[in-house]
Amino acid sequence: MDKDSLNNVVSQGLPMPFVASVSGETVVADAAAVYHEQVAQMAMVIFETINALGEVKIERIEIKGEKKSIAVKLDEAYLLGTILEPAEGITRPEIWKLLQDMTTKPTMTPAERRAALVDPGVLEKIKEILGEYVGDFTERIFQNQLKNQNIKKDDLHAEDVRRVILALSKATSMIVGRSKGRELSKRLTELVK
């Protein structure tokens, strides 16, 4: 689902829709543009939480705040959601219906994601920042994740970098804790915006 598709569902009653993939790709409607970074972080936390739960299947999440609420529909690879304001009690059934009706196809085709090459120098920047969090383990963790993600430095694309960032933040979380892992992910994501 792309930004235009999300903008189109605003007129159907989803005020600030967004979609995020397990690989870290996040797209928000224009109405939710100011929340892009928060939505990306929330998605990462949700996917990590679901991963930690193992066999527990979660299909919906509703988060109610004082001024805003969030309704999220999940599947294995994507989450679709909307930010609602003002915050109300239980999300109206029509919101869940609209989220159900939205397709969960990727925001870009694999060919489109592969099309844009990225400067391989970004990997050195990633490794440098990673070193601030894991010290002596940096080289080993970094090389393991490049290998696990099948990254080719001479054919590096934005999607490759996003996969490495997600893998590194998960690996780092196991060593230095989740909050530091999220902090690392946030810093690394800034490199590929």
C-alpha positions as CSV (number, residue, x, y, z in Angstrom):
1,M,0.0,0.0,0.0
2,D,1.4,3.3,-1.0
3,K,0.9,6.9,0.2
4,D,-1.8,7.6,-2.4
5,S,-3.8,4.6,-1.4
6,L,-3.6,5.7,2.3
7,N,-4.6,9.2,1.3
8,N,-7.6,7.7,-0.5
9,V,-8.9,5.8,2.6
10,V,-8.9,9.0,4.6
11,S,-12.1,10.0,2.8
12,Q,-13.6,6.7,3.8
13,G,-13.3,7.4,7.5
14,L,-9.7,6.5,8.5
15,P,-8.4,9.9,9.7
16,M,-4.7,9.1,9.9
17,P,-3.9,5.7,8.3
18,F,-0.6,4.1,8.2
19,V,1.0,0.8,7.2
20,A,4.3,-0.7,8.4
21,S,6.1,-3.9,7.5
22,V,8.2,-6.2,9.7
23,S,11.2,-5.1,7.6
24,G,10.8,-1.6,8.9
25,E,9.2,0.1,5.9
26,T,6.6,2.5,7.1
27,V,4.2,4.6,5.0
28,V,1.7,7.1,6.5
29,A,-1.0,9.2,4.9
30,D,-0.4,12.9,4.5
31,A,-2.7,13.5,7.5
32,A,-0.4,11.4,9.7
33,A,2.9,12.7,8.3
34,V,3.9,14.3,11.6
35,Y,3.7,10.9,13.3
36,H,5.8,9.0,10.8
37,E,8.7,8.4,13.1
38,Q,6.5,7.5,16.1
39,V,4.5,5.1,13.9
40,A,7.8,3.4,12.7
41,Q,9.0,3.0,16.3
42,M,5.6,1.7,17.5
43,A,5.6,-0.9,14.6
44,M,9.1,-2.1,15.5
45,V,8.0,-2.5,19.2
46,I,4.8,-4.3,18.2
47,F,6.7,-6.7,15.9
48,E,9.4,-7.4,18.5
49,T,6.7,-8.0,21.1
50,I,4.8,-10.5,18.9
51,N,8.1,-12.2,18.1
52,A,8.8,-12.6,21.8
53,L,5.4,-14.0,22.5
54,G,6.0,-16.9,20.1
55,E,2.9,-18.8,19.2
56,V,0.4,-16.2,20.5
57,K,-1.5,-14.8,17.5
58,I,-2.6,-11.2,17.8
59,E,-4.9,-9.8,15.2
60,R,-5.9,-6.4,16.6
61,I,-4.4,-3.9,19.0
62,E,-6.1,-0.8,20.4
63,I,-4.2,1.8,22.4
64,K,-6.2,4.5,24.1
65,G,-4.5,7.7,25.2
66,E,-5.9,10.9,26.7
67,K,-6.0,12.8,23.4
68,K,-5.5,10.1,20.7
69,S,-6.2,6.4,20.2
70,I,-4.6,4.0,17.8
71,A,-6.3,1.0,16.2
72,V,-4.0,-1.6,14.5
73,K,-4.8,-4.7,12.5
74,L,-1.9,-7.2,12.2
75,D,-0.8,-10.1,10.1
76,E,2.5,-11.8,10.0
77,A,4.3,-9.3,7.9
78,Y,2.4,-6.0,8.1
79,L,0.4,-3.9,10.4
80,L,-2.4,-1.5,9.2
81,G,-3.7,1.2,11.5
82,T,-5.0,4.6,12.0
83,I,-4.6,7.3,14.6
84,L,-7.9,8.5,16.0
85,E,-8.6,11.8,17.7
86,P,-10.2,12.6,20.0
87,A,-9.5,9.5,21.9
88,E,-12.8,7.6,22.3
89,G,-13.6,4.4,24.2
90,I,-13.7,1.3,22.1
91,T,-13.0,1.8,18.4
92,R,-16.1,2.0,16.3
93,P,-16.8,-1.2,14.3
94,E,-16.6,0.7,11.0
95,I,-12.9,1.5,11.7
96,W,-12.1,-2.2,12.1
97,K,-14.1,-2.9,9.0
98,L,-12.1,-0.3,7.0
99,L,-8.8,-1.7,8.3
100,Q,-10.0,-5.2,7.4
101,D,-10.8,-4.1,3.9
102,M,-7.4,-2.5,3.3
103,T,-5.0,-4.7,1.4
104,T,-1.8,-5.7,3.0
105,K,0.3,-5.7,-0.1
106,P,3.8,-4.2,0.2
107,T,4.1,-0.4,-0.3
108,M,6.5,-1.0,-3.1
109,T,7.1,-3.9,-5.4
110,P,10.3,-5.8,-4.8
111,A,11.6,-4.5,-8.2
112,E,11.0,-0.9,-7.1
113,R,12.7,-1.5,-3.8
114,R,15.7,-3.0,-5.5
115,A,16.0,-0.3,-8.1
116,A,17.7,2.4,-5.9
117,L,21.3,1.7,-5.1
118,V,22.7,3.0,-1.8
119,D,26.3,4.1,-1.2
120,P,28.1,1.2,0.5
121,G,29.7,3.8,2.8
122,V,26.5,3.7,4.8
123,L,27.5,0.3,6.2
124,E,30.6,1.8,7.8
125,K,28.5,4.5,9.4
126,I,26.2,1.8,10.7
127,K,29.1,-0.2,12.1
128,E,30.5,2.9,13.8
129,I,27.2,3.7,15.5
130,L,26.8,0.0,16.4
131,G,30.2,0.1,18.1
132,E,28.9,2.8,20.6
133,Y,26.4,0.2,21.8
134,V,28.1,-3.2,21.8
135,G,31.9,-2.3,21.9
136,D,34.1,-5.3,21.4
137,F,31.2,-7.3,19.9
138,T,30.8,-4.8,17.0
139,E,32.7,-6.6,14.2
140,R,31.3,-10.0,15.0
141,I,27.7,-8.9,15.2
142,F,28.0,-6.7,12.2
143,Q,29.6,-9.4,10.0
144,N,27.1,-12.0,11.2
145,Q,24.1,-9.9,10.3
146,L,25.5,-9.0,6.8
147,K,26.0,-12.7,6.2
148,N,22.5,-13.6,7.6
149,Q,20.8,-11.0,5.5
150,N,22.8,-11.9,2.4
151,I,24.1,-8.4,1.9
152,K,26.3,-7.6,-1.1
153,K,28.2,-4.4,-0.6
154,D,28.7,-3.9,-4.3
155,D,24.9,-4.2,-4.9
156,L,23.4,-2.4,-1.9
157,H,19.9,-1.2,-1.9
158,A,17.8,0.7,0.7
159,E,15.7,-2.4,1.5
160,D,19.0,-4.3,2.2
161,V,20.0,-1.6,4.7
162,R,16.6,-1.6,6.4
163,R,16.9,-5.4,6.9
164,V,20.4,-5.0,8.4
165,I,19.2,-2.3,10.7
166,L,16.3,-4.4,11.9
167,A,18.5,-7.4,12.5
168,L,21.2,-5.4,14.3
169,S,18.6,-3.7,16.6
170,K,17.2,-7.2,17.5
171,A,20.7,-8.6,18.1
172,T,21.7,-5.5,20.1
173,S,18.6,-5.7,22.2
174,M,19.6,-9.1,23.4
175,I,23.0,-7.7,24.6
176,V,22.2,-4.2,25.9
177,G,18.4,-4.3,26.4
178,R,15.4,-3.3,24.4
179,S,15.5,0.4,25.1
180,K,19.1,0.7,23.9
181,G,18.1,-1.5,20.9
182,R,15.3,0.9,20.0
183,E,17.6,3.8,20.4
184,L,20.1,2.2,18.1
185,S,17.4,1.4,15.5
186,K,16.2,5.0,15.6
187,R,19.7,6.4,15.0
188,L,20.4,3.9,12.2
189,T,17.1,4.6,10.5
190,E,18.0,8.2,10.2
191,L,20.9,7.1,7.9
192,V,18.5,5.8,5.2
193,K,15.6,8.3,5.3
